């Protein structure tokens, strides 16, 4: 049985599911307040299923909800992780009781030392997602994909990845008791392979580049081998992407249920930025925060900056690039959500900017030195861009700004290894220490 | 001005402090409910100061408290980090308002998959301290040392370290706005040097081994160079060590304010195990948990197992060893708290056991595969020992057991790199995937 149609709209339900994709019947998967998939381009609605592209126009599908009244008190009474926001996500109400990694509610750090260095007087915060279980924001979207996989009766969680995602998927599957099979390019650094393989699922190295891996995965989904597989960033993508909304919810709740003036967010596919905007809109619509203007800024690495280039040129579409940067986790040359990112940056009065590899390294060191937060290169990119935006006044230093750190410096040691090390090497004597001139 | 006396009992206060060490006067440092340092051996009491050894008998000094009534509600209303337990620690009441890394309240994971594999029916939990800001339990003791350094007016935070501690100290100092200067042996692996140096303080590599580094640090404390320096694990050790009590508090609170039946804890210096016991006793004395028997088990790596060897031989003192194990973070050949560990294991009906390097690696993989927790080698040691204790009945599988994971697998990738990697390397074709035989 071939199921090539699956990658587009309503597909046959997998063997172990209820066999129906009508969300109104009792035996249908339970997605809480999510009611349908809707095409972001043409608005076509289809039932919730393992589909990611519109049959009418090939536009991306995303989750539509019918929210009941949801109160701050209700959320605050929930668990200390993303499941406190379950009513705002495509998950059943009892989701927190199922074994899962429980990501989220990471620290929103009031960065007073950093604010002083950058001249920010209106409040500067770092949302530090290195505190997630596998130390990147990826645990958020993967948690949503996992629930969708459970709902559709998939038995294997899968993805294509160049690093963070492979570990996040393998770890989530392990805790949940699902199988996992993740695909990477065979030339991936050994350290990243070890991390991804540590969780014991299948780690398959594909001879080729990341594009080859993706093409292979799409083929696999259409084949009977992949029949009971949930690819978090392919056939489960609409659910997966919703996980990033929780960053918006947490930031606003941690600020005392209000919107910041500015958010600076890294751009890989652009999905995270667009979903954070969606999350902020959810909160406004539900009356959980007071409506007020906010600006969203996107950050790219100079060596992979198609969105920033298009923004600066005033274009609505991007020209794909071949990435050449130390910021591997943002190195997507043809970001799927680029048009939405450009729209959001312009509509909110934000901007898209980029930082060179040297600026990224400098910003990593700045953040570590001032706040004790050792960020991944993606975090360095976001802070490097923030620095520029403050310096040229596009971010008003008297306003309140939140900068995202989406990953952990332990995962990108190579990026700073050549320039970071011992201040001095000395003999074990006081004289030798004095000669080093450090005290 | 030389201050050789400082390393023992009451020393001159540093220049920037109030100049008095009487905690009852208004200008004295504020240590909350802590009232004195008391010698663990002879019971001699001295005022709270930057001292760690008894002038009478050279025994270790530890913190004594006079606790008021403290309720569960009071603690539960506190911040979501270790500062909810401030009344039980040597810190001022407003400690949470000062810039600090806010460690603690890490996840207590109900390990259902692992319990099934090990045949545990009474409940099995992993206290996962890889969730701390610098991804090891060290953030807990360092947070206490930092407050002591502030109280004594020290301007530089320092330590000798072979890894985790150096990063924890440098990060804590950065956030707090103190200087840091940490000392490591010059042959430390480059990756660990990068992590320790990332936070921008001084990282000084000493030509010599860890013992040479320690000797140098003791000399430095007695010299005028070190006059305003707080060495977290030397002159601030009594405060530092108290941080591990919070593991006991959190475990009991997260279990719903009750004691588990068994705790399995790794042994490096032995301080963590003894302080967890002290923390459990605090909770019992304050009526925060109901008193009932509990057993404490200590875990060592076979290649550095002086305490386990002494335990098995029925000795009260250990014979120091030269460490030879992949478990670097537990590789202390002459653990200072060994006699107390032996006493606690025997008194509570526990035991001390060890795991070989292979057993450590196996346990790391077991934990990752079953629960999605990628532990440091120390975590593998603790789980490896737990496995043995369950297999031979010393831990009753019908009882409730808590296993500590004190660090993050990302920091000890080398330990499993040779044996962990891709399951298969294939061409990007379905046929090639089929041939690999994974689906």
Interface residues (C-beta under 8 A of the other chain):
Chain A: X80 X99 X101 X102 X105 X107 X110 X112 X113 X131 X133 X134 X135 X167 X170 X171 X172 X173 X174 X175 X177 X181 X184 X186 X190 X191 X193 X194 X195 X197 X198 X199 X200 X202 X203 X204 X205 X206 X207 X208 X212 X213 X215 X216 X219 X220 X223 X225 X364 X365 X368 X369 X370 X371 X372 X373 X374 X408 X409 X410 X411 X413 X416 X417 X420 X421 X422 X423 X424 X425 X426 X427 X428 X429 X430 X433 X434 X436 X438 X439
Chain B: X80 X99 X101 X102 X105 X107 X110 X112 X113 X131 X133 X134 X135 X167 X170 X171 X172 X173 X174 X175 X177 X181 X184 X186 X190 X191 X193 X194 X195 X197 X198 X199 X200 X202 X203 X204 X205 X206 X207 X208 X212 X213 X215 X216 X219 X220 X223 X225 X364 X365 X368 X369 X370 X371 X372 X373 X374 X408 X409 X410 X411 X413 X416 X417 X420 X421 X422 X423 X424 X425 X426 X427 X428 X429 X430 X433 X434 X436 X438 X439
